[in-house]
């Protein structure tokens, strides 16, 4: 398969990324030939997909596995005595085991399969509500995606809780100097994002988790922007519960995970009830199945679960270390090139080793929506808007930003295309 | 520029975006309304002054993308001098045409630069940007007719 527009010979010096930091002066893409969508052309130009923070593209192995499941194995899980039901159940449970291994879960860890990060975080917030008393405190951060903010706002309102947040510094970091004041004896939960979906900041989760645990609070981590981009280990982060989506890590949509410690998961009230999540039911009462099944009422997305291990296998094949090195190289190159354009405000830490693979920027002369539209006309797909982080944008003093976010198949060439497209957009608006 | 972008970012639109008309707040306000599209953050503040049922002055201050800003500017150019009913008719006709695949604004509406803005309907996600000032106008006119202080409007549903 021919990756993107490679009809021209590669200029001298353009090498596939070998993942060796320092040798990445002009990184080519990693495994672009595995992603069929990258052969698409838009308006005669090759697709330059830089909206990976919203969702990554899917490798052929994932697409084929989901199709294969529906062609060969489709049946409902955990019920039925027939062969297909058994195969479907095996595929579904194999996904759970793969994820547990990928996150380095030990014997006391469990993985709940959800629809995505949002449903996992809603399960946590609402599942913990019964444990919380009026006046108890929840600590979040000023850089949360709405998915890790709005569920806490709702629970706080319903239960009379106090919702506090760690503020964001002008440099786009969490203001840890405030942590001591914000963590109190009544802090029950600290919920924070691992990597900001706007700033790119990698938060010092382990450090914050240690403080939180000292106060007896639970630590909930939104890992939507980190899994698939950097090594994520529940234990190393010190997380009690951790949520992420398959589709932002080269997997299918409609599938996510809540990983956590068994004793913490056992404290959660199930959000949904019905079939699949019970042990016994009478006309008057019901008892819950074991964790994690008690949180998986109804028929899950088995096709997606059958496919996701192939995305994890791809990352294992590359290794997360090499993937991370590649993204640091692409992000660093993007930061330098965007900075040298002049007039753009770039958000978050400048050092690419302190940030995930994304950069949000603001151009005072071109509104983010106009920017994204004009970039699209050049085949460059980015996201524009508040990225489901309105409070953070208020803190930044802008309504909307444009975000370029990267994945394994992005290269320095893609960044050059981005910069050319921004120059084009600016030329339209130049008076 | 490729053909698509030609439709969207016509020179007339860019000119209105660069130099929006009628941004000055009015000394005397008979009706007002605020329009907002929360998902993109576009905001329009609209003020009207009347003599009888005729709109004499308009102030339209848009904070948003080029399409919303240009649409507000065109509104500021077209609406003064029209009666309440004529202005509403133009706004309704524009709304209707932006939600249809073809047709154009009737000449008798004297649509001016608004005709150019109808090209935005080829970009469905941007239609709400073009409509926001006009929906806000309809709200201000309705408020005036009903003797209300004016309300809020949105083109997002």
Interface residues (C-beta under 8 A of the other chain):
Chain A: X43 X366 X367 X368 X369 X370 X373 X374 X377 X385 X386 X399 X400 X428 X429 X431
Chain B: X1 X2 X4 X5 X8 X9 X14 X17 X18 X39 X40 X41 X63 X64 X65 X66 X67 X123 X126 X129
